Amino acid sequence: MQPACVIVDGERISAIAGHSAVPREALLQDFGDDFVLPGLVDTHIHINEPGRAHWEGFETASRAAAAGGYTCLVDMPLNSVPSTTNVDALDKKRAAAVGKSLVDYAFWGGAVEANAADLEPLANAGVAGFKAFLVPSGVDEFAMLDEAGLRAAMSMIAASGLPLLVHAELPGPLAKAQRSLTDREWREYSNYLHSRPDEAELAAIRLVIQLVRQYRCRVHIVHLATSHALPELRQARAEGIPITVETCPHYLYFSAESIPDGATQYKCAPPIRAGFHRDLLWQALLDGDIDMVATDHSPCPVELKRLDTGNFKTAWGGISSISLALSAVWTKARQYGISIPEIVRWMCEQPAVLCGLAGRKGRIAVGSDADITIFDPDRHWHVTEEQLHFRNKVSPYLGERFTGRVKATFLRGELIYQDGRFPAPPAGRECRVNKI
């Protein structure tokens, strides 16, 4: 890293140069010792509009994203109504986003039971790729795929060159782990953790690796929580099997040992596991066995988190973090001796590659969109509700003390967030992807 000037002409970066090369007519903005980073790209966010905007809509999600340094979001195909599983639903999703988003966006399509015939039309209509669940998704509108359905989806998607994102848990190990528990016992985080064992992730990842060998479909494992899967993923990648992997801020920040009983704001699936998994996930990022960090921002109305009863069985599984992710990751990264270029690779560059926007998003480079995040790496602060910005103010990060904070965010050269203010009207637009 070194001092330099990023020269912006219109919406694009036109040059990166020393101070002496700045044109005389340029409007200078000096950010001192703060980090000048690419705008972050999140490839795993649930915006939920249309149909469930009271969970999260484009307006609130994009404000929170801008406050977190994100300039591009790729929306998951479920939790909205209708789910994005055919072109008509994609059109409805696009219509819902127009004029509401502060940041740019793209869409994943859904691969669900009995929609194999819709996958090619969705690819042609401009989705960035597809998402599938191998266990129940939590919403009736988005049906899981069994092995036969996964085979059919991979066969179709492989021809498109687009990635298939997989929620990698299998029902069999989950069923074996089920126990009859009282409501009081479901308050214990250890019982929820037992109900979603590592083996559910391992079995799913083994199945995916087996099928990718056959179909050569690009596959991306979302929200990896167990370190036990890393050796098999490493071996598969060494063989040249086209698999990429993400983990999430909550798996890198929290550990099961620190989660209180009844604290359902921590519930997610797969669950936050023991601290040694967290350590090994960090090491896997450094070793290149995990490619990126995505938020899996999955909000819901406050009442669905069952904070009153603390029942982990009935609470919605999802963690809200889009406005906090960079600070959370940086806070913990410093403890592991990790520097900001690694964070940029995991939260900017690699997500842009996954969704087909490399060369346009995720880098400060000539010709890229002038998406820039100003980050103070040494700012200490406590997380309060006023700093969340997303619609429903539930998050396990409330009360945490972070180091590092986003000060400003620019989208295509325009200031969209600065120190708690949003000075520009929504100007985000859809990014159509480049197939790899």
GIWOSUL-V957004 format. One record per backbone hydrogen bond with DSSP energy under -1.0 kcal/mol. NH is the residue of the N-H (numbers start at 1). CO is the residue of the C=O. E is the energy in kcal/mol with one decimal. If there is no record, write none. Layout:
nh = (NH	NH)
co = (CO	CO)
e = (E	E)
//
This chain:
nh = (5	7	9	12	13	14	15	17	21	22	26	34	35	37	39	40	41	42	45	46	52	55	56	61	62	63	64	65	66	67	68	69	70	71	72	73	74	75	76	81	84	85	90	91	92	93	94	95	96	97	98	100	104	105	106	108	109	110	111	115	118	119	122	123	124	125	126	127	128	130	131	132	134	142	145	150	151	152	153	154	155	156	157	158	160	161	164	165	166	167	168	169	174	175	176	177	178	186	187	188	192	193	194	195	196	200	202	203	204	205	206	207	208	209	210	211	212	213	215	216	219	220	221	222	224	230	233	234	235	236	237	238	239	240	241	243	244	246	247	252	253	254	256	258	259	262	263	264	266	267	277	278	279	280	281	282	283	284	285	286	287	289	290	291	292	293	294	296	297	298	304	305	306	310	312	315	316	318	324	325	328	329	330	331	332	333	334	337	338	343	344	345	346	347	348	349	350	352	353	354	355	356	357	360	361	367	368	369	370	371	372	373	374	375	376	381	383	387	388	394	398	399	400	402	404	405	407	408	409	410	411	413	414	416	417	418	419	421	428	431	434)
co = (17	15	12	9	368	7	7	5	18	19	23	31	375	373	371	69	347	72	74	297	48	52	52	57	58	59	60	61	62	63	64	66	65	40	40	104	42	106	45	50	77	83	86	87	88	89	90	91	92	93	94	97	71	429	73	75	129	84	131	112	115	116	118	119	120	121	123	122	107	163	109	165	167	139	133	146	147	148	149	150	151	152	153	154	157	157	218	130	220	132	166	167	170	171	172	173	175	182	184	185	188	189	190	191	193	197	198	199	200	201	202	203	204	205	206	207	208	209	211	212	242	164	244	166	246	227	229	230	231	232	233	234	235	237	236	241	219	221	292	248	249	250	273	255	256	187	260	262	263	264	274	274	275	276	277	278	279	280	281	282	283	284	284	245	245	346	247	44	44	319	301	302	303	306	186	311	304	267	321	321	324	325	326	327	328	329	330	334	333	339	340	341	342	343	344	344	345	348	349	350	351	353	352	357	357	13	365	360	11	369	410	37	408	35	405	402	400	384	385	392	395	383	397	381	379	376	374	374	417	372	414	370	411	409	409	421	407	418	101	105	356)
e = (-3.3	-3.0	-2.3	-1.4	-2.6	-2.7	-1.4	-2.3	-1.7	-1.4	-1.7	-2.2	-3.0	-3.1	-1.9	-2.7	-2.1	-2.5	-1.1	-2.6	-1.9	-2.3	-1.5	-2.6	-2.1	-1.7	-2.3	-2.2	-2.7	-2.2	-1.1	-1.4	-2.7	-2.6	-1.3	-1.8	-2.6	-2.5	-2.9	-3.0	-2.2	-2.2	-2.0	-2.5	-1.8	-2.3	-2.7	-2.3	-2.0	-1.3	-1.2	-2.1	-2.0	-1.8	-2.1	-2.4	-3.2	-2.4	-2.9	-1.7	-1.9	-1.1	-1.9	-2.4	-2.6	-1.5	-1.1	-1.8	-3.2	-2.5	-2.0	-2.6	-1.3	-1.3	-3.1	-2.6	-2.4	-2.2	-2.4	-2.7	-2.3	-1.7	-3.1	-2.6	-1.1	-1.1	-2.4	-4.2	-2.7	-2.7	-1.0	-1.4	-1.1	-2.9	-2.1	-1.3	-1.0	-2.0	-1.2	-1.5	-1.4	-2.8	-2.0	-1.5	-1.0	-1.3	-2.5	-2.9	-1.4	-2.5	-2.4	-2.0	-2.5	-2.6	-2.2	-2.3	-2.6	-2.0	-3.0	-2.7	-2.5	-2.7	-2.8	-1.9	-2.8	-1.6	-2.1	-2.9	-2.2	-2.3	-2.4	-2.0	-1.4	-1.4	-2.1	-2.1	-2.2	-2.2	-1.8	-1.2	-1.4	-1.8	-2.1	-1.6	-1.5	-2.6	-1.6	-1.8	-1.9	-1.8	-1.3	-1.2	-2.0	-1.9	-2.4	-2.1	-1.9	-2.2	-2.0	-2.0	-2.3	-2.0	-1.5	-1.9	-1.3	-2.1	-2.2	-1.8	-1.2	-1.7	-1.4	-1.6	-1.3	-3.0	-2.4	-1.5	-2.9	-1.5	-2.4	-1.5	-2.6	-2.8	-2.7	-2.5	-1.8	-2.8	-2.1	-1.2	-2.5	-1.1	-2.5	-2.0	-2.2	-2.5	-1.8	-2.0	-2.6	-1.5	-1.7	-2.4	-2.0	-1.5	-2.8	-2.1	-2.6	-3.1	-2.1	-2.2	-2.9	-2.4	-1.6	-2.8	-3.1	-2.5	-2.6	-2.1	-2.3	-1.6	-1.7	-2.3	-1.3	-2.4	-2.6	-3.0	-3.6	-2.1	-3.2	-1.3	-2.2	-3.2	-2.8	-2.7	-2.2	-2.9	-1.4	-2.4	-2.1	-1.9	-2.9	-3.0	-2.1)
//
